[in-house]
Amino acid sequence: MVLGKKQQYKKSALTDTFHIKELSQSEILRNDSIINTITSEKIAVTLINDSLFTNYSYKDTLFHINENHILRKMNRVLFLKY
């Protein structure tokens, strides 16, 4: 978990193996990448026979801290005043 000045988020490193037929209708395989046609997200893959192998990082934002909120740390404990 990462805590920045304006947001808290979780970073994950993921590996995945799946079959080409498991791609959704919004995903297309182009060269060495899967492209999501809705979000334009591009994920690098390795194609071996009919299987796809991928390693990617995922960032999940847990919450944003706006200008009215104050984040304080005391004795390794974080407090959010809003």
C-alpha positions in Angstrom: 0.0 0.0 0.0 1.3 3.4 -1.0 0.3 6.7 0.7 0.9 9.8 -1.3 0.0 13.4 -0.4 -3.3 13.3 -2.3 -4.2 9.6 -2.5 -3.8 6.2 -1.1 -3.4 3.3 -3.5 -2.3 -0.3 -3.7 0.2 -1.6 -6.3 0.2 -5.2 -7.4 2.6 -7.1 -9.7 0.5 -9.8 -11.5 1.3 -12.7 -13.8 -1.3 -14.4 -15.8 -1.6 -17.3 -18.3 -4.7 -17.7 -20.4 -6.0 -19.1 -23.7 -6.6 -16.8 -26.7 -10.3 -17.7 -26.7 -10.6 -16.2 -23.2 -10.2 -12.7 -24.5 -13.4 -10.6 -24.1 -15.0 -8.9 -27.1 -13.5 -5.6 -26.1 -9.9 -7.0 -26.3 -7.9 -7.6 -29.4 -4.5 -9.3 -29.8 -2.2 -7.2 -31.9 1.4 -8.3 -32.3 2.7 -8.8 -28.8 0.0 -6.8 -27.0 -3.6 -7.1 -25.9 -5.5 -3.8 -26.5 -8.7 -3.0 -24.7 -10.8 -1.1 -27.3 -12.9 0.6 -24.6 -10.2 1.9 -22.3 -7.3 1.9 -24.8 -5.3 0.0 -22.2 -2.4 -2.0 -23.7 -0.8 -5.1 -22.0 2.3 -6.7 -23.3 2.0 -10.5 -23.7 4.1 -13.4 -24.9 2.3 -15.7 -27.3 3.3 -19.4 -27.2 1.1 -21.6 -29.4 -2.5 -20.7 -28.3 -1.6 -19.5 -24.8 -0.8 -15.9 -23.7 1.6 -15.1 -20.9 1.7 -11.7 -19.2 3.3 -9.8 -16.4 1.9 -6.4 -15.5 1.6 -3.9 -12.7 -1.8 -2.8 -11.4 -2.5 0.4 -9.4 -5.8 0.5 -7.5 -6.7 3.8 -5.9 -8.3 3.4 -2.5 -9.2 7.0 -1.9 -8.3 10.6 -2.8 -7.5 13.3 -0.2 -8.8 16.7 -1.2 -7.7 20.1 0.0 -10.2 20.1 3.0 -8.8 16.9 4.5 -5.7 16.8 6.7 -3.6 13.7 7.0 -1.4 13.4 10.1 0.9 10.8 11.4 1.6 10.1 15.1 3.5 7.2 16.5 3.3 5.4 13.1 -0.5 5.7 13.0 -2.2 7.8 10.4 -5.2 10.0 11.1 -7.4 11.6 8.5 -9.3 14.8 9.6 -12.1 15.8 7.2 
